[in-house]
């Protein structure tokens, strides 16, 4: 009787929708977001050992981003929830890490401010465009910007000399490259938004 009721429930639309939302890729994404509170405690005044531990968590989060995307595409379980959560998880982890490194002097506040303002501006433009029936696809520049940010944050988290290299200097060099890509990709989105809105109204 219990098995019959369970099978009957699984056929209901609400159960089918739940399976679409609570799947492996979305679970991995949620676990990635769940790592964020750990950064608040670990990025206080970390020494060399603690810094390497933090980096291992950050790199793990970055790798799970690739993993959940691969699983979703490979097994055709891409969901609306997944499309919503995945980019949010990336921005939350990277931006949180950058913000938390400001008080301990590992990253300039003005660079973090520019990156976050650009992200909010682009998200706003894409939302407005979507409300007008226009989709602004993620550009290759945006993906390159995100990759550079992840590499920069990784090196700045290490901070101390590592394998004969000054990790902080390397991180800052990559961060400035990420800043250039951030501004350039933001301008690219602005041009696409402007052209799309002009075409929409003409």
RATA-V753841 format. One record per backbone hydrogen bond with DSSP energy under -0.5 kcal/mol. NH is the residue of the N-H (numbers start at 1). CO is the residue of the C=O. If there is no record, write none. Layout:
NH_CO / NH_CO
This chain:
5_1 / 6_2 / 7_3 / 8_4 / 9_5 / 10_6 / 11_7 / 12_8 / 12_9 / 16_12 / 17_13 / 18_14 / 19_15 / 20_16 / 21_17 / 22_18 / 23_21 / 27_23 / 28_24 / 29_25 / 30_26 / 31_27 / 32_28 / 33_29 / 34_30 / 35_31 / 35_32 / 36_33 / 38_35 / 39_35 / 39_36 / 40_36 / 41_37 / 42_38 / 43_39 / 44_42 / 51_47 / 52_48 / 53_49 / 54_50 / 55_51 / 56_52 / 57_53 / 58_54 / 59_55 / 60_56 / 61_57 / 62_58 / 63_59 / 64_60 / 65_61 / 66_62 / 67_63 / 68_64 / 69_65 / 70_66 / 71_67 / 72_68 / 73_69 / 74_70 / 75_71 / 76_73 / 77_72 / 83_79 / 84_80 / 85_81 / 86_82 / 87_83 / 88_84 / 89_85 / 90_86 / 91_87 / 92_88 / 93_89 / 94_90 / 95_91 / 96_92 / 97_93 / 98_94 / 99_95 / 100_96 / 101_97 / 102_98 / 102_99 / 103_99 / 105_102 / 106_101 / 107_101 / 112_108 / 113_109 / 114_110 / 115_111 / 116_112 / 117_113 / 118_114 / 119_115 / 120_116 / 121_117 / 122_118 / 123_119 / 124_120 / 125_121 / 126_122 / 127_123 / 128_124 / 129_125 / 130_126 / 131_127 / 132_128 / 132_129 / 133_130 / 134_129 / 136_134 / 137_135 / 143_139 / 144_140 / 145_141 / 146_142 / 147_143 / 148_144 / 149_145 / 150_146 / 151_147 / 152_148 / 153_149 / 154_150 / 155_151 / 156_152 / 157_153 / 158_154 / 159_155 / 160_158 / 162_165 / 165_162 / 167_160 / 167_165 / 168_159 / 170_166 / 171_167 / 172_168 / 173_169 / 174_170 / 175_171 / 176_172 / 177_173 / 178_174 / 179_175 / 180_176 / 181_177 / 182_178 / 183_179 / 184_180 / 185_181 / 186_182 / 187_183 / 188_184 / 189_185 / 190_186 / 191_187 / 192_188 / 193_189 / 194_190 / 195_191 / 196_192 / 197_193 / 198_194 / 199_195 / 200_196 / 201_197 / 202_198
